[in-house]
Amino acid sequence: MFEHTTLMRSNTSQYRPAESFYIHNANVHGYTNQGQILGAGPGPGSDMDYLSFDWIKGTKIKNLFIQRINLNEDYFIRAVRDKARHDSEYTIGYRHTQTFDNFVFSGQLLTSYRFNRYYVESDDLFNLGIGVTVRYLLK
């Protein structure tokens, strides 16, 4: 599976006013549904590429994924392009899911590296994530 998400303003915003996706001057609290913020994972003004490979055999699913996000590119282009580098995050991860009767067990291991956090050069951040999920399916 491959996904490319672009939430940046279009190039026509140079000639006519346009805000980033999910941002509007008339709606200062953002777009919500019963208080839950709507929007895509990368956030307003960002762009993302996500590549995923799945192996399915019987009741097992193995998943390997890679993701790249350039955070808030609208701000970068408008305010810091000549002064700093992109605020970017790269993630690689693995998920394993196994089903036994009505139980679904999932485990996830991922690592991410964020470069130039908040456009501060060499303010890099490394994260390691481990997750375990157990679900019971009602029939």
C-alpha positions as CSV (number, residue, x, y, z in Angstrom):
1,M,0.0,0.0,0.0
2,F,1.2,3.5,-0.8
3,E,-0.3,6.8,0.4
4,H,0.8,10.3,-0.4
5,T,-0.9,13.1,1.6
6,T,-0.5,16.8,0.7
7,L,-2.1,19.3,3.1
8,M,-0.1,22.2,1.9
9,R,-1.6,25.3,0.4
10,S,-1.8,25.2,-3.4
11,N,0.5,27.3,-5.6
12,T,-2.4,29.5,-6.5
13,S,-2.3,30.9,-3.0
14,Q,0.4,33.2,-4.3
15,Y,-2.3,35.0,-6.3
16,R,-5.4,34.5,-4.2
17,P,-5.7,34.1,-0.4
18,A,-6.0,30.5,0.8
19,E,-5.4,28.8,4.1
20,S,-4.0,25.4,4.8
21,F,-6.4,22.5,4.9
22,Y,-8.4,22.3,8.2
23,I,-7.7,25.9,9.0
24,H,-10.0,28.8,8.4
25,N,-10.2,32.3,9.9
26,A,-13.9,32.0,10.6
27,N,-13.4,28.8,12.6
28,V,-10.7,29.6,15.1
29,H,-11.1,26.4,17.1
30,G,-10.6,24.1,14.1
31,Y,-12.9,21.6,12.6
32,T,-14.4,19.2,15.0
33,N,-17.1,16.5,15.3
34,Q,-18.5,16.5,18.9
35,G,-15.3,18.0,20.2
36,Q,-12.9,15.6,18.4
37,I,-10.5,17.3,16.0
38,L,-10.9,16.3,12.3
39,G,-8.0,16.1,10.0
40,A,-5.2,14.0,8.7
41,G,-2.4,12.6,10.8
42,P,0.4,14.8,9.5
43,G,-1.4,17.9,10.5
44,P,-2.2,21.2,8.7
45,G,0.2,22.3,6.0
46,S,2.2,19.0,6.0
47,D,2.9,16.4,3.5
48,M,3.5,12.6,4.0
49,D,4.4,9.5,2.2
50,Y,3.5,6.1,3.7
51,L,4.6,2.7,2.3
52,S,3.3,-0.6,3.8
53,F,3.8,-4.3,3.0
54,D,1.4,-6.9,4.4
55,W,1.9,-10.7,4.6
56,I,-1.3,-12.6,5.3
57,K,-1.3,-16.3,6.1
58,G,-4.2,-17.9,7.8
59,T,-4.9,-16.0,11.0
60,K,-1.5,-14.2,11.0
61,I,-0.9,-10.7,9.5
62,K,2.7,-9.3,9.4
63,N,3.1,-5.7,8.4
64,L,6.2,-3.6,7.6
65,F,5.9,0.1,7.1
66,I,7.9,3.2,6.3
67,Q,6.7,6.8,6.7
68,R,8.1,10.3,5.9
69,I,6.5,13.5,7.1
70,N,7.5,17.1,6.4
71,L,5.7,19.0,9.2
72,N,3.9,22.3,8.5
73,E,5.4,23.0,5.2
74,D,3.2,26.1,4.8
75,Y,4.9,27.7,7.8
76,F,8.3,26.6,6.5
77,I,7.7,28.2,3.1
78,R,6.2,31.4,4.5
79,A,8.5,32.1,7.4
80,V,11.7,30.1,7.7
81,R,12.7,28.7,4.2
82,D,15.9,30.8,3.9
83,K,16.8,30.5,7.6
84,A,16.3,26.8,8.5
85,R,15.9,23.3,7.2
86,H,12.6,21.3,7.0
87,D,11.1,19.8,10.2
88,S,11.0,16.1,9.0
89,E,10.2,12.8,10.6
90,Y,11.1,9.3,9.3
91,T,9.5,6.2,10.8
92,I,10.0,2.5,10.2
93,G,7.9,-0.1,12.0
94,Y,6.7,-3.7,12.2
95,R,3.3,-5.1,13.3
96,H,2.3,-8.7,13.9
97,T,-1.4,-9.7,14.4
98,Q,-2.6,-13.1,15.4
99,T,-6.2,-14.3,15.9
100,F,-7.1,-17.2,18.3
101,D,-10.8,-17.9,18.4
102,N,-12.4,-14.6,19.5
103,F,-9.2,-13.0,20.6
104,V,-7.0,-10.8,18.4
105,F,-3.4,-10.1,19.7
106,S,-1.3,-7.4,18.1
107,G,2.3,-6.3,18.8
108,Q,4.0,-3.3,17.2
109,L,7.6,-2.1,17.3
110,L,8.6,1.2,15.6
111,T,11.4,3.7,15.6
112,S,11.3,7.2,14.4
113,Y,13.8,10.0,13.9
114,R,12.8,13.6,13.7
115,F,15.3,16.1,12.2
116,N,15.4,19.8,13.0
117,R,12.4,19.8,15.3
118,Y,10.6,23.1,15.2
119,Y,13.1,24.2,12.5
120,V,16.0,24.3,14.9
121,E,19.0,22.9,13.2
122,S,20.4,19.7,14.8
123,D,17.5,19.6,17.4
124,D,16.9,16.0,16.5
125,L,14.8,13.5,18.4
126,F,14.9,9.7,18.4
127,N,11.8,7.7,19.5
128,L,11.3,4.0,20.0
129,G,7.7,2.7,20.3
130,I,6.4,-0.6,21.6
131,G,2.7,-1.5,21.7
132,V,0.6,-4.5,22.6
133,T,-3.1,-4.8,21.9
134,V,-5.6,-7.5,22.9
135,R,-9.1,-7.4,21.5
136,Y,-12.1,-9.7,22.1
137,L,-14.5,-10.1,19.1
138,L,-18.2,-10.2,20.0
139,K,-20.1,-12.6,17.8
